[in-house]
Amino acid sequence: MNTTIKTFTCLALLILALMARAQTVTLAVEATFPAEQATFVYEPLKKYLETETGFTVNIEVKDNYYFYWRAAKNETPEFTLDAS
């Protein structure tokens, strides 16, 4: 009986940890603006997406296009926002 309770407790904690991780998404944006300005520019989009989806959205701003495309190619962010 005691082993069963421990097993269910571990399983519940694992599920909660996975759910918390799954509720955060990363949106990578082009290096059109400096980092501080890009954060300001994309803040309304971030708030809108968080309101509509219920997920926490992290805006990822790279220093230049090379780092942006390298991250996008390696599928580091879940979403990318660019002009193409």
N, CA, C and O atoms as a DFTB+ gen file, in Angstrom:
336 C
 N C O
     1  1       0.827      -1.207       0.000
     2  2       0.000       0.000       0.000
     3  2       0.860       1.254       0.000
     4  3       0.587       2.194      -0.747
     5  1       1.883       1.275       0.821
     6  2       2.765       2.421       0.927
     7  2       3.506       2.648      -0.388
     8  3       3.724       3.795      -0.778
     9  1       3.895       1.580      -1.075
    10  2       4.582       1.681      -2.359
    11  2       3.652       2.260      -3.417
    12  3       4.090       3.035      -4.267
    13  1       2.401       1.901      -3.374
    14  2       1.417       2.414      -4.322
    15  2       1.238       3.916      -4.166
    16  3       1.155       4.638      -5.160
    17  1       1.178       4.386      -2.944
    18  2       1.028       5.822      -2.687
    19  2       2.256       6.578      -3.190
    20  3       2.125       7.638      -3.802
    21  1       3.436       6.040      -2.937
    22  2       4.663       6.681      -3.409
    23  2       4.700       6.724      -4.935
    24  3       5.108       7.727      -5.521
    25  1       4.278       5.647      -5.571
    26  2       4.264       5.589      -7.032
    27  2       3.310       6.631      -7.606
    28  3       3.667       7.352      -8.537
    29  1       2.113       6.713      -7.062
    30  2       1.140       7.696      -7.554
    31  2       1.601       9.127      -7.287
    32  3       1.359      10.016      -8.102
    33  1       2.259       9.354      -6.158
    34  2       2.778      10.685      -5.848
    35  2       3.858      11.093      -6.849
    36  3       3.862      12.219      -7.346
    37  1       4.765      10.173      -7.138
    38  2       5.819      10.464      -8.126
    39  2       5.226      10.713      -9.505
    40  3       5.659      11.618     -10.217
    41  1       4.243       9.919      -9.877
    42  2       3.589      10.088     -11.176
    43  2       2.877      11.435     -11.255
    44  3       2.947      12.114     -12.280
    45  1       2.195      11.825     -10.185
    46  2       1.496      13.114     -10.171
    47  2       2.486      14.273     -10.272
    48  3       2.232      15.239     -10.991
    49  1       3.602      14.188      -9.567
    50  2       4.607      15.240      -9.647
    51  2       5.228      15.321     -11.039
    52  3       5.493      16.417     -11.534
    53  1       5.460      14.187     -11.667
    54  2       5.995      14.165     -13.024
    55  2       5.023      14.810     -14.010
    56  3       5.434      15.594     -14.865
    57  1       3.764      14.489     -13.894
    58  2       2.749      15.074     -14.785
    59  2       2.663      16.579     -14.581
    60  3       2.570      17.324     -15.556
    61  1       2.692      17.040     -13.345
    62  2       2.647      18.484     -13.080
    63  2       3.867      19.194     -13.649
    64  3       3.748      20.297     -14.184
    65  1       5.028      18.581     -13.540
    66  2       6.249      19.189     -14.080
    67  2       6.168      19.287     -15.602
    68  3       6.563      20.304     -16.173
    69  1       5.669      18.259     -16.262
    70  2       5.538      18.288     -17.719
    71  2       4.501      19.305     -18.165
    72  3       4.687      19.977     -19.180
    73  1       3.413      19.424     -17.417
    74  2       2.387      20.403     -17.774
    75  2       2.922      21.824     -17.631
    76  3       2.634      22.677     -18.471
    77  1       3.683      22.087     -16.596
    78  2       4.237      23.431     -16.394
    79  2       5.210      23.775     -17.508
    80  3       5.246      24.921     -17.956
    81  1       5.993      22.821     -17.961
    82  2       6.953      23.071     -19.032
    83  2       6.243      23.291     -20.359
    84  3       6.690      24.108     -21.164
    85  1       5.163      22.593     -20.601
    86  2       4.465      22.663     -21.876
    87  2       3.698      23.973     -22.042
    88  3       3.278      24.293     -23.154
    89  1       3.509      24.716     -20.999
    90  2       2.727      25.936     -21.094
    91  2       3.576      27.166     -21.374
    92  3       3.085      28.288     -21.249
    93  1       4.817      26.987     -21.745
    94  2       5.681      28.093     -22.124
    95  2       6.142      27.880     -23.556
    96  3       6.682      26.825     -23.888
    97  1       5.931      28.878     -24.404
    98  2       6.387      28.803     -25.790
    99  2       7.344      29.957     -26.072
   100  3       7.273      31.012     -25.441
   101  1       8.234      29.735     -27.027
   102  2       9.208      30.747     -27.402
   103  2       8.905      31.244     -28.804
   104  3       8.719      30.448     -29.724
   105  1       8.855      32.551     -28.965
   106  2       8.644      33.181     -30.254
   107  2       9.905      33.959     -30.603
   108  3      10.229      34.955     -29.956
   109  1      10.614      33.500     -31.629
   110  2      11.816      34.197     -32.082
   111  2      11.424      35.222     -33.137
   112  3      10.665      34.914     -34.056
   113  1      11.937      36.429     -33.008
   114  2      11.618      37.494     -33.963
   115  2      12.881      37.927     -34.692
   116  3      13.993      37.787     -34.181
   117  1      12.688      38.456     -35.897
   118  2      13.823      38.925     -36.699
   119  2      14.621      39.992     -35.961
   120  3      14.113      40.668     -35.067
   121  1      15.857      40.121     -36.350
   122  2      16.740      41.124     -35.749
   123  2      16.576      42.464     -36.461
   124  3      17.557      43.071     -36.891
   125  1      15.354      42.910     -36.578
   126  2      15.064      44.179     -37.242
   127  2      15.347      45.366     -36.329
   128  3      15.799      46.418     -36.782
   129  1      15.080      45.189     -35.051
   130  2      15.256      46.243     -34.057
   131  2      16.330      45.839     -33.059
   132  3      16.626      44.653     -32.916
   133  1      16.918      46.812     -32.366
   134  2      17.787      46.466     -31.230
   135  2      16.966      45.716     -30.172
   136  3      15.741      45.842     -30.142
   137  1      17.612      44.956     -29.324
   138  2      16.914      44.076     -28.378
   139  2      15.897      44.817     -27.507
   140  3      14.774      44.345     -27.328
   141  1      16.284      45.970     -26.968
   142  2      15.364      46.712     -26.093
   143  2      14.143      47.199     -26.856
   144  3      13.023      47.130     -26.352
   145  1      14.357      47.692     -28.075
   146  2      13.250      48.192     -28.883
   147  2      12.362      47.048     -29.349
   148  3      11.140      47.194     -29.390
   149  1      12.955      45.916     -29.699
   150  2      12.165      44.760     -30.143
   151  2      11.273      44.250     -29.022
   152  3      10.126      43.870     -29.258
   153  1      11.798      44.241     -27.808
   154  2      10.988      43.830     -26.670
   155  2       9.787      44.752     -26.515
   156  3       8.678      44.290     -26.248
   157  1      10.001      46.040     -26.679
   158  2       8.914      47.020     -26.592
   159  2       7.919      46.838     -27.748
   160  3       6.708      46.887     -27.534
   161  1       8.422      46.630     -28.958
   162  2       7.573      46.516     -30.149
   163  2       6.694      45.269     -30.092
   164  3       5.517      45.326     -30.447
   165  1       7.253      44.148     -29.651
   166  2       6.513      42.885     -29.672
   167  2       5.768      42.584     -28.375
   168  3       5.125      41.540     -28.268
   169  1       5.840      43.461     -27.405
   170  2       5.127      43.259     -26.144
   171  2       3.612      43.140     -26.331
   172  3       3.007      42.271     -25.705
   173  1       2.963      43.977     -27.168
   174  2       1.517      43.808     -27.372
   175  2       1.165      42.438     -27.980
   176  3       0.160      41.836     -27.603
   177  1       1.983      41.952     -28.910
   178  2       1.751      40.628     -29.482
   179  2       1.891      39.554     -28.413
   180  3       1.088      38.623     -28.349
   181  1       2.901      39.684     -27.585
   182  2       3.116      38.732     -26.489
   183  2       1.903      38.685     -25.567
   184  3       1.414      37.607     -25.232
   185  1       1.420      39.854     -25.158
   186  2       0.267      39.914     -24.260
   187  2      -0.979      39.322     -24.914
   188  3      -1.746      38.612     -24.263
   189  1      -1.181      39.612     -26.201
   190  2      -2.334      39.075     -26.920
   191  2      -2.274      37.549     -26.976
   192  3      -3.264      36.876     -26.687
   193  1      -1.112      37.004     -27.347
   194  2      -0.970      35.549     -27.436
   195  2      -1.158      34.886     -26.072
   196  3      -1.761      33.817     -25.979
   197  1      -0.647      35.511     -25.023
   198  2      -0.823      34.950     -23.689
   199  2      -2.287      34.961     -23.273
   200  3      -2.765      34.016     -22.645
   201  1      -3.002      36.031     -23.624
   202  2      -4.412      36.124     -23.279
   203  2      -5.240      35.092     -24.038
   204  3      -6.114      34.445     -23.460
   205  1      -4.969      34.941     -25.319
   206  2      -5.764      34.044     -26.158
   207  2      -5.440      32.566     -25.946
   208  3      -6.331      31.722     -26.045
   209  1      -4.185      32.241     -25.658
   210  2      -3.800      30.836     -25.546
   211  2      -3.695      30.342     -24.110
   212  3      -3.864      29.150     -23.852
   213  1      -3.420      31.239     -23.176
   214  2      -3.201      30.825     -21.801
   215  2      -1.777      30.360     -21.544
   216  3      -1.442      29.991     -20.418
   217  1      -0.933      30.371     -22.574
   218  2       0.467      29.972     -22.437
   219  2       1.316      31.185     -22.087
   220  3       0.941      32.322     -22.373
   221  1       2.456      30.933     -21.470
   222  2       3.445      31.978     -21.250
   223  2       4.290      32.073     -22.512
   224  3       4.826      31.068     -22.977
   225  1       4.412      33.268     -23.066
   226  2       5.157      33.475     -24.314
   227  2       6.453      34.213     -23.996
   228  3       6.443      35.277     -23.377
   229  1       7.560      33.631     -24.427
   230  2       8.857      34.285     -24.301
   231  2       9.261      34.817     -25.665
   232  3       9.313      34.061     -26.635
   233  1       9.544      36.097     -25.748
   234  2      10.016      36.703     -26.988
   235  2      11.537      36.575     -27.003
   236  3      12.221      37.043     -26.093
   237  1      12.051      35.937     -28.044
   238  2      13.491      35.733     -28.168
   239  2      14.021      36.668     -29.248
   240  3      13.648      36.555     -30.416
   241  1      14.890      37.590     -28.851
   242  2      15.465      38.561     -29.772
   243  2      16.957      38.269     -29.898
   244  3      17.692      38.308     -28.911
   245  1      17.387      37.981     -31.095
   246  2      18.810      37.715     -31.338
   247  2      19.505      39.012     -31.743
   248  3      18.856      39.975     -32.152
   249  1      20.832      39.024     -31.624
   250  2      21.609      40.221     -31.937
   251  2      21.690      40.511     -33.429
   252  3      21.808      41.667     -33.836
   253  1      21.628      39.459     -34.247
   254  2      21.712      39.665     -35.692
   255  2      21.027      38.506     -36.412
   256  3      20.594      37.540     -35.783
   257  1      20.936      38.614     -37.749
   258  2      20.223      37.603     -38.523
   259  2      20.897      36.243     -38.480
   260  3      20.225      35.213     -38.531
   261  1      22.205      36.231     -38.388
   262  2      22.907      34.942     -38.340
   263  2      22.434      34.107     -37.150
   264  3      22.100      32.932     -37.304
   265  1      22.409      34.710     -35.979
   266  2      21.984      33.981     -34.791
   267  2      20.491      33.649     -34.847
   268  3      20.071      32.590     -34.380
   269  1      19.693      34.551     -35.415
   270  2      18.256      34.300     -35.571
   271  2      18.015      33.082     -36.449
   272  3      17.272      32.181     -36.061
   273  1      18.633      33.040     -37.630
   274  2      18.414      31.931     -38.554
   275  2      19.029      30.640     -38.033
   276  3      18.481      29.563     -38.266
   277  1      20.149      30.725     -37.337
   278  2      20.749      29.520     -36.767
   279  2      19.810      28.905     -35.727
   280  3      19.641      27.687     -35.684
   281  1      19.204      29.745     -34.895
   282  2      18.260      29.245     -33.900
   283  2      17.019      28.664     -34.574
   284  3      16.515      27.623     -34.153
   285  1      16.523      29.332     -35.618
   286  2      15.339      28.848     -36.325
   287  2      15.630      27.521     -37.032
   288  3      14.789      26.622     -37.046
   289  1      16.811      27.408     -37.611
   290  2      17.185      26.186     -38.317
   291  2      17.309      25.010     -37.355
   292  3      16.922      23.889     -37.687
   293  1      17.840      25.261     -36.179
   294  2      18.006      24.204     -35.184
   295  2      16.732      23.917     -34.410
   296  3      16.722      23.076     -33.510
   297  1      15.659      24.613     -34.756
   298  2      14.340      24.440     -34.140
   299  2      14.359      24.693     -32.638
   300  3      13.654      24.026     -31.881
   301  1      15.168      25.660     -32.210
   302  2      15.189      26.034     -30.801
   303  2      13.884      26.706     -30.399
   304  3      13.283      26.293     -29.407
   305  1      13.410      27.732     -31.129
   306  2      12.116      28.319     -30.744
   307  2      10.960      27.492     -31.316
   308  3      11.102      26.826     -32.341
   309  1       9.824      27.550     -30.636
   310  2       8.644      26.857     -31.165
   311  2       8.065      27.596     -32.376
   312  3       7.537      26.970     -33.295
   313  1       8.168      28.937     -32.372
   314  2       7.631      29.751     -33.458
   315  2       8.646      30.810     -33.871
   316  3       9.442      31.269     -33.052
   317  1       8.615      31.190     -35.125
   318  2       9.429      32.307     -35.594
   319  2       8.520      33.302     -36.300
   320  3       7.501      32.929     -36.882
   321  1       8.899      34.561     -36.241
   322  2       8.140      35.613     -36.895
   323  2       9.086      36.362     -37.806
   324  3       9.995      37.052     -37.342
   325  1       8.869      36.223     -39.122
   326  2       9.716      36.935     -40.065
   327  2       8.872      37.360     -41.265
   328  3       7.674      37.084     -41.324
   329  1       9.503      38.025     -42.204
   330  2       8.778      38.607     -43.338
   331  2       8.502      37.621     -44.459
   332  3       7.791      37.967     -45.402
   333  1       9.032      36.415     -44.395
   334  2       8.827      35.487     -45.516
   335  2       7.517      34.771     -45.488
   336  3       7.233      33.967     -46.376
